[in-house]
Amino acid sequence: MVYRADIARIDKELEELQKEAQRLYKELITYRNKEKFMVCDTEKLLVLDKKLRRVNRDITDLKKIKQLAGKVEGKEE
C-alpha cells in the first residue's frame, strides 16, 4: 500500500538529488573549462563525471518509483 507520506518522501529525496546533480554539473563544467587550459586534473574530472552519472541514474529511478506509486495510489482510491 502506498501512502502520501511515501510519495512526499520520494519528492523530497528527488529534490535533494536534483540539487546535487546541479552542483556536480557546475563543478564538472568548471573543470572542463580548466582542462582547455591544461590546468585540470583528469582523474578528478572522471570522478565528477561518474558521480554525476550515478546521481542522474538515482533521479531517474526515483521518478519511475514515484510514477508507479502514483498509479498504485490512484487504483486504491
Stockholm file with secondary structure:
# STOCKHOLM 1.0

chainA/1-77         MVYRADIARIDKELEELQKEAQRLYKELITYRNKEKFMVCDTEKLLVLDKKLRRVNRDITDLKKIKQLAGKVEGKEE
#=GR chainA/1-77 SS CCCHHHHHHHHHHHHHHHHHHHHHHHHHHHHHHHHHTTCSCHHHHHHHHHHHHHHHHHHHHHHHHHHHHHHHHHHHC
#=GC SS_cons        CCCHHHHHHHHHHHHHHHHHHHHHHHHHHHHHHHHHTTCSCHHHHHHHHHHHHHHHHHHHHHHHHHHHHHHHHHHHC
//
